[in-house]
Amino acid sequence: MALIRVLACCCSMALFALASPVAWPEDVPTFKLVAREGKWFPETVEVPANTRFRLEITNQNAGPEEFETKELRKELVLAPGVSRVLVFAPLKPGTYPFVGEFHPKTAHGRIVAK
């Protein structure tokens, strides 16, 4: 009897997940950001306001880099040659600065939500 309840619960959860209107990361726009020679390319990433989006970050530096934006409370450390993705909740129109923590004097950028 307990096994039937567990199976029924699992089936219900699976059906709910399939029917849910949540936008999965594959369905959101993706923008690319590259750390190279101690700088960010591009320095300005324009994204649609009020829309969930992904930021694909690649580290082409010889050493590690850390993407950090205090305003949006996101940070990500990348080893050389590594790419990772961060998913952002919809942003209000505005400018949100970010920095490369391993190159604080040169690795500055901004996300602009329009």
BELVENNOR-V481028 format. One record per pair of residues at least 24 apart in sequence whose ideal C-beta (glycine too) atoms are under 8 Angstrom apart, sorted by the first residue. I is the first residue (numbers start at 1). GAP is how many residues later the second one is. D is the distance in Angstrom with one decimal. If there is no record, write none. Layout:
BEGIN
<<I/GAP/D> <I/GAP/D>>
END
This chain:
BEGIN
<<23/29/5.8> <25/29/5.9> <25/60/7.2> <25/62/5.2> <28/24/4.8> <28/25/5.4> <28/26/5.5> <28/59/7.0> <29/24/5.0> <29/25/7.1> <30/24/4.4> <30/25/7.7> <30/26/5.6> <30/55/7.6> <31/24/5.5> <31/25/7.1> <32/24/5.0> <32/26/7.2> <33/24/4.9> <33/25/7.4> <33/34/7.4> <33/76/7.3> <34/24/4.9> <34/25/7.9> <34/26/5.7> <35/24/4.7> <35/25/6.3> <35/26/5.2> <35/30/4.2> <35/32/7.6> <35/43/7.1> <35/65/5.8> <35/68/7.9> <35/72/6.6> <36/24/4.3> <36/25/6.4> <37/24/7.1> <38/62/7.1> <38/64/8.0> <38/65/3.8> <38/68/4.6> <38/69/5.7> <39/61/7.7> <39/64/7.2> <39/67/5.3> <39/68/5.5> <40/58/7.5> <40/60/6.4> <40/67/5.6> <40/68/7.1> <40/69/4.0> <42/67/7.5> <43/65/7.0> <43/66/4.6> <43/67/7.1> <44/65/6.7> <44/66/5.5> <44/68/5.9> <45/64/6.9> <45/65/7.4> <45/66/5.0> <45/67/7.1> <46/66/5.0> <46/68/6.1> <47/41/7.7> <47/44/6.9> <47/64/6.0> <47/65/7.2> <47/66/5.4> <47/67/7.7> <48/65/7.1> <48/66/6.9> <49/41/7.4> <49/42/6.1> <49/43/6.4> <49/44/4.3> <49/45/8.0> <49/64/4.1> <49/65/5.7> <50/40/4.7> <50/41/7.4> <50/42/7.2> <50/43/8.0> <50/63/7.8> <51/39/5.5> <52/35/6.9> <52/36/6.7> <52/37/6.1> <52/38/5.4> <53/34/7.6> <53/35/5.4> <54/31/5.3> <54/32/7.0> <54/33/5.3> <54/34/7.4> <55/30/7.0> <55/31/4.9> <55/33/6.5> <55/56/7.7> <56/27/6.2> <56/28/7.7> <56/29/5.1> <57/26/6.7> <57/27/5.7> <57/28/7.4> <57/29/6.8> <58/24/7.5> <58/25/4.2> <59/24/7.6> <61/41/7.6> <61/42/7.7> <63/39/6.6> <64/38/5.8> <65/35/5.1> <65/36/7.6> <65/37/5.1> <65/38/7.0> <65/42/7.1> <66/34/6.5> <66/35/3.8> <66/36/5.8> <67/31/6.1> <67/33/6.8> <68/30/6.3> <68/31/5.6> <68/32/7.8> <68/33/5.3> <69/27/5.9> <69/28/6.7> <69/29/4.0> <69/30/7.6> <69/42/7.2> <71/25/5.1> <71/26/6.8> <72/24/5.5> <72/26/7.9> <72/39/7.5> <75/26/7.7>>
END
